[in-house]
Amino acid sequence: MALLPRVLPRVLSQEYRLSDLRIPVDGVPLAVSPTGVLLRKVFVAGTLREVQPEPPVYRGHIDDGAGTWEATAGPYQPAAASRLSRAQPGETVSTLLRLETGGPVLLELAPASPETLPLWSHETARRTLDRAEEMHLALASKTEPGDPWLRAARDHYRGRGLPEVEEAARRLLRGLSGPITAGEQVEAWLAEMDRGQGVPRAGLLARARDAGIPPGEAEGALRDLLESGRAYEPRQGTLRRL
């Protein structure tokens, strides 16, 4: 049975900057955001604005549309450091960041299509607003939230930071134009979830189901990706984007 890729949290840089709650997890202090996200590793897509070489450490500034992430890669991240050292400002990139006490550490960096960036940005903003709404409900409810991180964030922030986070997400959405189709969204998920081994079809369909995309539309989107040559099946039941 294929292992389905775990969907990483999507957090805007503005929310990360406002995250001042630290909770030890397995002996490591991790931040919890104002909307209740445990910030261990996150997926970030955006435009690379600057690379600061300080060999053997490289520092990249990535604009996510609502602010800037500053991430470093050094001797313990040789592949990411090598890629960042060759990257050019203005490139559209997707990244995997580990959020440490000293700041974000770049674990993976890959080029991304400028056409998929608005899709990733749209989903990140929508997820952010959904989490903010969930926090508002938790603040107004007398019932204890089942999610421990949501509960911890509610008790720590008491709504602090939510207006800024919501405004950043809405500002990002206002800057995006055009409707997002099911096919565009599924293609963006395929690019996001593929870390070199392909993505199980079942994982993409589950992601579409969770997002409210009808099964027929999701299947049609996958079929269109294959028939148009924008994706292929290296083995049955697994897709990779070309």
N, C-alpha and C positions, 0 to 999 in steps of 0.2 A: 504494500500500500504506500503510495507516494505521500511524502510529508508536505502538508499545505504550508506555504510561506506565511509567517506571522505578520499581520498588518501592524506596522509601526505607527506610533502616534504622530499626528500632524499638528504642529504648534507654530504659531507665528512668533517672530522674534520679539514683538512687543510683549506677548504673554510671558515669554521666557525671562525678559528683563524684569518683569514685575514679580517673579517667583522668589520670595524670600523665606518660604517655609522649607526646612530641611528635616527629613526623617531618616534615621538609620535603617538600612535594609541590608541584611547580611554583613553588618559592620561597616557599610559604606553610606555616608550621608548623601541622600538623594533629594533633589528639589521636588516639591509638589506645587503645581501651578494654581492660579486663582480659580480655574474651572475644574480642578480636581484631577489633573493628569500627573502621574508619576513620571518624572523626567529622567529616564535612564538613557534610552537611545531614541532618536527621532529621525524621520525622513524629511529632508528639506530640499526644495527645488527653487531655483532662482537664477539670477544673472550674476556672474562673477564680476565684481567691480574693481578689485585690486588684489594683487599678490605681493606680499612683503617678504622678500627672501632674507632670512637670518640663519643661513646654513649652520647646523643641520636641521633647523626648524624653519618651516614655511607657514606664513599666516595668510589666510584668504578671507576676503570680505564678500559675502554673498547677500545680494538684495532679494528678499522674498516678496517684494511688492508692498510690504507694510513696514519695512525696516530692514536692518542689516544684521546678519549673523557674522561673527568673527570667530573663525575656527583655525586651529593649529594642527599641523602634522609634523612629526619629528622622527627620530631614530626608531621609535617603537611602532611607527606606522609607515614603513618604508615605501609601500606601494602608493599610498595616498600622498606622501610627501613628494615622491617622484612625479606623480601625475600633476600635483599642484604646481610644482616647479616649472612645468612645461605649459601650463594653462595660460590663456591670454584673457585679459580683461574684456568683457563684452560677451564671453561665452555663456551659453545657457547650460546649466549643470544640474544634475541630481546628486544628492549627497546623503550619506549616513553619518550622523553625528552622535558621539557619546558625550553626554553632558556631565562634566566633572566639576568639582568645587572650584577649580581654577579656570573654568571656562570650557566651551565646546572643543572636543577633539575630533578631527576629521578621520573617520575610519575608511570611507569609500568616497570616491568622486568619479563621476562618469559624465561624458557629454550627453546632452539631451536635446531633443528637437524643440525649436522655438514654438512649434505648433502645439506641443503638448503642455507647455508651461502654463497657459491660461487654464487648462483643465485641472492640473494639479493645484493651481492657486485657488480656483473656484471650490474644489473639494475641501481644501484646507480651511478656507473661510467659512464654508457651510458647517463643517464639523465644529469649528470654534464657536459659532453662534448656537449650534445645538447644545454644546456643553454648557455655554453660558446660561441658556434657558433652563437646563437641568439644575444648575446651581441656584438660579432664582427660585425654582420650585422647592429645592431643598431648604433654602432660607425661610420660605414661607410656610413650610410644612412642620407639623409637630411630630411627624414620624421620622425615625432615624434612617438615613440612607444606608442601603446595603453595601455600597461600595466604600471601603475604608478610606480611600484617597479622597473621594468626594466629601466624606464626613470630616476628614482632617482639614481639608481646605475650607469647608464651611465654617468650622470652629475657629480657624486661624485668621482667615481674611475677613469674614463677616461681610462679604460683598465688596470689599476693597479691591480695586483693580478691575472689576468687571466692566465698568463703563469704558475704560481705556481699551480693554481687549475687544469689546463689541464694536467700538468705533473703528479700530484698526481693521477688523474683519469686514465691516460694512464699506469702509473706504476702499479696501481691496476689491470687493465685489463691484463697486461703482466704476472702478477702473477697467473692468472686464466687459467686453461687448459681445453680443450674440448669444443665442441659446446653446446649451451644451446637449448634444444628442447622446443617445445610448451608445452608439458606435464609438463616438469620440471618447466617452467616459471609459468604456471597456478597454479601448486601445491605450489610454493613459494608465489604467491599472496594470495592464500587461507590462508596460515599460517600467512601472514602479516596482512591481513584485518580482521581476526577473533579475536574479542576482547571479546569472551565469549558467543555471541548470534548467531554465525553462520554468513555466508556471502550469500546474495542473489545471485542466479545464474545469474541474469541480471547484477549485479555489476561486476562479474568476466568476463562475455562476453563483457561488455562495456570496461573493462580494456584491454582485449585481442584485441578488435577492435582498440582502441587507439594506441596499440603497433604494429599494422600492422599484427596481426595474423589472417589468414583467418577464417571466421566463422565456416567452417567445421572442421578445425583443433582444434579450441577452444572447440567446442561441443564434438569432439572425446576425447580431453584431459579430460574433465569433466566426460565423460562416463567411461573412463579408470580408473580414480580415484575412482569412485563408484564401478565398477566391481572388481577392485583389492583389495578392502577393505581399501584403504588408506584414504577414506573419506566416509561420510554417510550423509543422509538427515534427520535431526531431524524433519523437516516438509517440505511439498512440496515447492520446489523452493528455499530452503535454504540448504547450504552445510556446513559441519564441517569436519575438518581434524582429523584423528585418530592418 
